[in-house]
């Protein structure tokens, strides 16, 4: 199996390793200490896993919009997306 179709760089590897680590940690946390749904500023009742999913998906859309509408570096939008993830996880 060759992976030559994908241009693997160090930032790409860091991103995927971090994503899998966060998902694994969330799975272990929920297995050890199941949580209850609660309401925050999101219009639905959510668990921490739901908020993580919503935060990851919306952060991807923030990055895609940045790529589509600007020519600036992704390092500029990264703190914005990370801040959004933190807001969703805490107050979502």
Backbone torsions as a table, in degrees:
resi	resn	phi	psi	omega
1	UNK	NA	120.6	179.2
2	UNK	-105.4	146.6	179.0
3	UNK	-114.5	32.4	-177.6
4	UNK	-70.7	-16.4	179.3
5	UNK	-71.2	-20.5	-178.3
6	UNK	-107.8	131.2	178.1
7	UNK	-86.1	94.7	-176.8
8	UNK	-82.5	120.3	177.1
9	UNK	-119.5	170.4	178.0
10	UNK	-61.6	-46.1	177.5
11	UNK	-60.6	-36.4	178.0
12	UNK	-64.5	-44.2	179.2
13	UNK	-63.6	-42.4	178.9
14	UNK	-61.9	-42.1	180.0
15	UNK	-60.5	-51.0	-176.5
16	UNK	-69.1	-37.9	176.4
17	UNK	-63.1	-43.2	178.7
18	UNK	-64.0	-42.4	179.4
19	UNK	-61.6	-47.0	178.9
20	UNK	-65.7	-36.0	178.2
21	UNK	-65.2	-43.3	179.2
22	UNK	-65.0	-43.8	179.2
23	UNK	-64.3	-39.4	177.8
24	UNK	-65.8	-45.5	179.0
25	UNK	-61.5	-41.3	179.0
26	UNK	-65.2	-40.5	178.1
27	UNK	-63.0	-43.0	178.4
28	UNK	-66.1	-42.9	179.7
29	UNK	-60.4	-44.9	-179.0
30	UNK	-70.0	-30.3	177.3
31	UNK	-70.9	-38.2	-178.7
32	UNK	-80.6	-34.2	-176.5
33	UNK	-140.5	82.4	-179.4
34	UNK	-59.0	140.9	-177.6
35	UNK	-107.0	165.4	177.2
36	UNK	-105.2	156.8	177.9
37	UNK	-70.9	147.9	175.3
38	UNK	-143.8	164.3	179.8
39	UNK	-108.5	133.4	174.1
40	UNK	-124.4	-140.0	179.1
41	UNK	-79.6	-14.5	175.3
42	UNK	-70.9	147.5	-174.2
43	UNK	-76.6	8.4	179.6
44	UNK	-132.4	158.5	173.4
45	UNK	-76.8	132.1	-173.9
46	UNK	-133.7	154.5	170.3
47	UNK	-97.9	169.6	176.3
48	UNK	-57.9	-35.1	177.3
49	UNK	-64.8	-39.7	176.3
50	UNK	-62.6	-45.0	-179.5
51	UNK	-65.5	-35.9	176.1
52	UNK	-62.9	-46.6	179.1
53	UNK	-60.8	-47.8	179.7
54	UNK	-61.3	-41.9	179.4
55	UNK	-64.7	-42.0	179.1
56	UNK	-65.3	-46.2	-178.4
57	UNK	-64.4	-45.1	-179.4
58	UNK	-68.9	-32.2	175.6
59	UNK	-65.8	-36.5	175.4
60	UNK	-63.7	-42.1	178.3
61	UNK	-65.3	-36.6	176.3
62	UNK	-61.2	-45.4	178.8
63	UNK	-64.8	-42.5	179.5
64	UNK	-64.5	-40.0	177.0
65	UNK	-63.7	-40.7	177.9
66	UNK	-60.4	-45.4	178.4
67	UNK	-64.4	-36.5	-177.0
68	UNK	-76.4	-30.4	-173.1
69	UNK	-108.8	-11.2	-179.7
70	UNK	-134.1	167.4	173.9
71	UNK	-113.1	13.2	-177.9
72	UNK	-80.1	167.3	-178.8
73	UNK	-66.3	148.2	176.1
74	UNK	-69.8	-19.2	178.6
75	UNK	-65.9	-19.7	177.2
76	UNK	-74.4	-41.4	-177.1
77	UNK	-83.5	-18.3	-178.0
78	UNK	-56.5	-47.4	177.9
79	UNK	-63.6	-31.4	177.9
80	UNK	-65.3	-47.9	179.8
81	UNK	-65.6	-39.4	178.0
82	UNK	-64.1	-42.1	176.2
83	UNK	-61.6	-41.2	177.4
84	UNK	-61.2	-42.8	178.1
85	UNK	-59.1	-44.0	179.8
86	UNK	-63.2	-43.4	178.7
87	UNK	-61.5	-45.8	-179.5
88	UNK	-64.0	-43.2	-177.2
89	UNK	-68.1	-35.2	-177.7
90	UNK	-85.4	-50.4	-172.1
91	UNK	-109.0	-2.8	-178.0
92	UNK	-70.3	NA	NA
